[in-house]
Amino acid sequence: MGRPREEAPVDAPAALDQYGCSSCHALHAGGVGPAFVWVAWRYRGQHGAQDTVASFITRGGVGPWGGVMPNLAVPPAQARELAQWILALPPEVPPDPRRFRLQ
């Protein structure tokens, strides 16, 4: 039994739209970027996952999904909330899970 998850921010979907995340990502389906539930799957149980995802949201860059995420100027505090929301989603295995496992 793990420790309980923190309550996710209720305005995360609005923030995802505000920062343009929804242009490349969707909840359950990959597009230009991975589905949010795939991100939840990839980082499930990983120590420091929220910091890792928040840092990527803040800085952008070349990701483990094979694409490049732009820096969308998301403030660090907002990025942590978005990472928390993403990681609290019920994880779903992507179509090709071997491609997205941590090495």
N, C-alpha and C positions, 0 to 999 in steps of 0.2 A: 504494500500500500504506500503510495507516494504522498507527498504533502499536497494539500488542496491548492488548486490554482487560484490566483488572485482574480477578482472580478474584472472582467474585460470592460474597457470603456464603451459606453453606449453609442458614442458618436463616431466610432471607427469607420463604418461604411460611408458616412458623409465626408470624413477626412480622406478616405481613399479616392473619392471622386474629386475633392478639392485639389489634391496634389497630382491628379492625373494617373494614379496607379491603375485605375480601371481601364485605361486605354490599352494596357498590355496584359493585365491579369484579370482573372475571373475567379469566382469562388470555387467551382467544381471542374472547370475545363481550362486546359492550357491554351494559350494564344501565342503572342510574341513571348510572353513570360509564363512561368509556371502557375498553375492554379494555387490559390492560397492553401487549400487542403493538402496539396502535395508538399508544400513548404512545411506544414504542420507535421506531416508524415516524416519528412527527411530529418527534421530536428527533434523529433519526439525523444524525450529522455536524455538529450544531450546536455551536459553541464555547460552553462553559459549561453544557451541557445537564444535567450531573449537579447542579450548583448550582441551576439553575432548577427542576428537578423536586424536589430535596430541599427547597428553600424552600417550594414549594407544598405538599408533604407536611406540613411543619412548621406552616405558618400557615393552610392551607386558603384559601378565598376563591372568587371567581368565576373560573372557568376558561375556557380557549379552547374547551372542548367544549360550552359552552352550559349548564352547570350550576353549582351551588355545592357546593364540597367543604367539609365542616366541619373545624374544628380539632380533631383527635383527640388532642392532647397527645403527639405522637410526638417524642421527644428528637432534637435536630439530628444527633447522630452516627448514630442508628438511621435517620433519614430519609435520610442520605447513603448508607447501605448499601442501603436499599430502592430508592433512585433508581438506584444502581449495578446492582442486580439487574434492575430493570425495563428499563434501557437496554441491558443485555447480552442481552436476549431477541431472538430472530430477529424482525425487524419484519414486521408484516402491514399491508397497506393497509386502512383502514376502508371500509365500504360507500359513503360519500360523501366521498372524500378532499379535494375542493375546500373543504369546510366546515372542515377541520382544518389547513390549511397555514398556516405562519407568514406574516404579512403583510410 
